[in-house]
């Protein structure tokens, strides 16, 4: 696990968060806590990681992260709209200053024509910024591969958010 690219990226992100005095919070669905696991594998992560929410069900997304029932009904849990609400909700219910959310279809079942297996939606938010960034990716591979790629993209997005935020 020492050579895991997500852990290496988590270490870099962690150093940057710590240098900026920021705290990360995660809101995860299809990754089942994989982003938080990569982050907490880094010694000293308690200095820059606050908490993680694993909100696999729609009920959990609504109860824990304040995702609107209307968003879920109109766009589905696997949507950028839901991902943005998850990221904002994570900030609203925690002392975190930077959040990442991940929601998708890792497979092997559950996909549709509109949202095939491998479809994953992400959002990244920062306290004080009105609109989270979001995107949808389609990853190839089996369930574990989709989850692994999702964790890496989530962390890369945090790094990109920090790049655009000024400072170190």
Backbone torsions as a table, in degrees:
resi	resn	phi	psi	omega
1	UNK	NA	-14.0	179.1
2	UNK	-60.2	-32.0	-177.0
3	UNK	-91.6	7.7	-179.0
4	UNK	-63.5	119.1	-178.7
5	UNK	-59.8	-32.7	179.5
6	UNK	-66.0	-37.4	178.3
7	UNK	-68.9	-37.9	176.7
8	UNK	-63.2	-44.2	178.2
9	UNK	-64.8	-39.5	177.9
10	UNK	-61.3	-38.3	179.1
11	UNK	-64.7	-42.6	178.8
12	UNK	-64.8	-47.3	178.8
13	UNK	-59.1	-42.5	-179.6
14	UNK	-61.0	-44.2	178.2
15	UNK	-60.8	-40.2	-178.8
16	UNK	-69.8	-42.7	177.5
17	UNK	-60.6	-45.8	-179.2
18	UNK	-61.3	-43.8	-179.3
19	UNK	-62.7	-31.3	-179.4
20	UNK	-91.4	-3.8	-178.4
21	UNK	71.0	28.1	-177.9
22	UNK	-98.8	157.4	176.3
23	UNK	-125.3	128.3	-179.7
24	UNK	-90.7	142.5	171.8
25	UNK	-132.4	140.4	-179.0
26	UNK	-113.7	148.2	175.3
27	UNK	-131.5	106.2	-170.9
28	UNK	-122.6	145.8	173.4
29	UNK	-121.1	-83.3	-173.0
30	UNK	-64.7	-21.3	178.8
31	UNK	-84.8	-9.8	173.1
32	UNK	54.2	32.5	-179.9
33	UNK	95.7	7.9	-178.2
34	UNK	-62.9	-35.4	178.2
35	UNK	-67.7	-47.0	178.7
36	UNK	-62.3	-36.5	178.8
37	UNK	-64.5	-44.2	178.7
38	UNK	-62.1	-39.4	-179.0
39	UNK	-69.0	-46.5	-176.2
40	UNK	-77.1	-6.4	172.3
41	UNK	-73.0	-13.8	-178.5
42	UNK	-89.2	122.3	178.1
43	UNK	-59.5	133.8	179.5
44	UNK	86.4	5.4	-176.8
45	UNK	-63.6	-17.5	178.6
46	UNK	-64.4	-15.7	178.0
47	UNK	-76.8	-19.0	-175.6
48	UNK	-137.9	-0.6	176.2
49	UNK	-118.0	124.1	-177.1
50	UNK	-90.3	-55.6	-175.8
51	UNK	-169.4	167.4	175.6
52	UNK	-131.7	142.1	175.4
53	UNK	-109.7	127.0	171.9
54	UNK	-106.2	106.5	-174.3
55	UNK	-119.4	78.5	-175.1
56	UNK	-74.5	-40.2	-178.9
57	UNK	-89.6	159.9	174.6
58	UNK	-61.4	-38.6	179.2
59	UNK	-59.1	-43.5	178.9
60	UNK	-63.9	-41.3	178.3
61	UNK	-60.1	-42.1	-179.9
62	UNK	-70.6	-47.1	-174.9
63	UNK	-71.4	-44.7	-173.1
64	UNK	-89.4	-30.5	-172.8
65	UNK	-119.9	4.4	177.0
66	UNK	63.1	28.7	175.1
67	UNK	-68.9	133.7	-176.5
68	UNK	-70.9	134.4	173.4
69	UNK	-56.6	-33.6	178.9
70	UNK	-65.4	-39.3	177.7
71	UNK	-61.8	-46.2	-179.8
72	UNK	-64.7	-39.7	-180.0
73	UNK	-69.1	-40.7	-174.7
74	UNK	-85.2	-30.5	-174.1
75	UNK	-121.6	-21.7	-177.2
76	UNK	89.7	162.5	179.5
77	UNK	-67.7	-31.3	178.3
78	UNK	-95.0	84.3	-179.5
79	UNK	-158.2	154.6	176.0
80	UNK	-65.2	-32.6	177.9
81	UNK	-59.6	-47.3	178.6
82	UNK	-65.6	-41.5	-180.0
83	UNK	-60.9	-42.1	179.0
84	UNK	-63.7	-42.6	178.8
85	UNK	-66.2	-35.7	176.4
86	UNK	-62.9	-45.4	-179.3
87	UNK	-64.1	-44.2	178.3
88	UNK	-67.1	-39.9	178.7
89	UNK	-62.2	-39.8	179.3
90	UNK	-61.1	-39.2	176.9
91	UNK	-69.6	-37.9	-176.1
92	UNK	-67.5	-30.2	-175.2
93	UNK	-108.1	19.0	179.3
94	UNK	-147.4	168.1	173.6
95	UNK	-85.6	8.2	178.9
96	UNK	-61.8	155.2	178.8
97	UNK	-115.8	-15.0	177.2
98	UNK	-134.3	135.2	178.5
99	UNK	-132.4	155.5	172.8
100	UNK	-133.8	139.3	175.0
101	UNK	-127.2	149.9	-179.1
102	UNK	-139.3	127.7	175.6
103	UNK	-145.8	131.0	-175.7
104	UNK	-170.5	-169.2	-179.0
105	UNK	-120.1	100.9	-176.8
106	UNK	-81.9	-21.4	177.5
107	UNK	89.6	-175.2	6.3
108	UNK	-78.0	-15.0	179.2
109	UNK	-108.8	175.4	173.5
110	UNK	101.8	-10.4	-179.2
111	UNK	-80.5	167.1	176.1
112	UNK	-139.9	177.3	176.6
113	UNK	-60.0	-44.7	-178.0
114	UNK	-73.0	-34.1	-178.5
115	UNK	-133.6	83.1	-178.4
116	UNK	-71.8	163.9	174.3
117	UNK	-52.4	136.9	-177.8
118	UNK	99.3	-6.4	177.1
119	UNK	-77.5	123.4	-179.4
120	UNK	-136.0	131.3	178.2
121	UNK	-107.8	138.8	-177.9
122	UNK	-126.0	154.6	167.9
123	UNK	-147.5	148.4	177.6
124	UNK	-131.0	131.2	-178.0
125	UNK	-133.0	156.7	178.4
126	UNK	-136.7	138.6	177.5
127	UNK	-53.3	136.2	177.9
128	UNK	88.2	-8.8	176.9
129	UNK	-101.9	133.6	-172.4
130	UNK	-69.2	-41.8	-172.4
131	UNK	-123.8	124.1	175.9
132	UNK	-67.3	154.9	171.1
133	UNK	-83.3	147.4	177.6
134	UNK	-149.2	158.8	176.5
135	UNK	-160.4	162.0	175.4
136	UNK	-120.6	134.1	176.5
137	UNK	-121.9	155.6	171.9
138	UNK	-121.6	112.4	-178.5
139	UNK	-100.1	143.9	176.7
140	UNK	-94.2	159.0	175.0
141	UNK	114.8	-177.7	180.0
142	UNK	-80.1	179.7	-176.3
143	UNK	-52.8	-48.8	-178.1
144	UNK	-63.8	-39.4	179.3
145	UNK	-64.8	-44.4	178.2
146	UNK	-60.5	-43.8	180.0
147	UNK	-64.5	-43.8	-179.9
148	UNK	-62.2	-45.9	178.4
149	UNK	-63.7	-35.2	179.4
150	UNK	-66.1	-42.8	178.2
151	UNK	-60.8	-46.0	-179.4
152	UNK	-62.0	-43.7	-179.5
153	UNK	-66.4	-38.2	178.6
154	UNK	-59.7	-45.8	-179.5
155	UNK	-69.0	-38.7	177.1
156	UNK	-61.1	-39.5	178.1
157	UNK	-64.4	-36.4	175.2
158	UNK	-62.3	-43.8	178.6
159	UNK	-60.0	-43.2	178.4
160	UNK	-64.0	-39.0	177.4
161	UNK	-61.6	-42.0	178.4
162	UNK	-67.3	-35.1	177.0
163	UNK	-58.3	-40.3	-175.9
164	UNK	-84.9	-5.3	-175.5
165	UNK	-92.5	4.9	-179.4
166	UNK	78.5	-179.1	179.2
167	UNK	75.6	-152.3	-173.8
168	UNK	-78.2	NA	NA
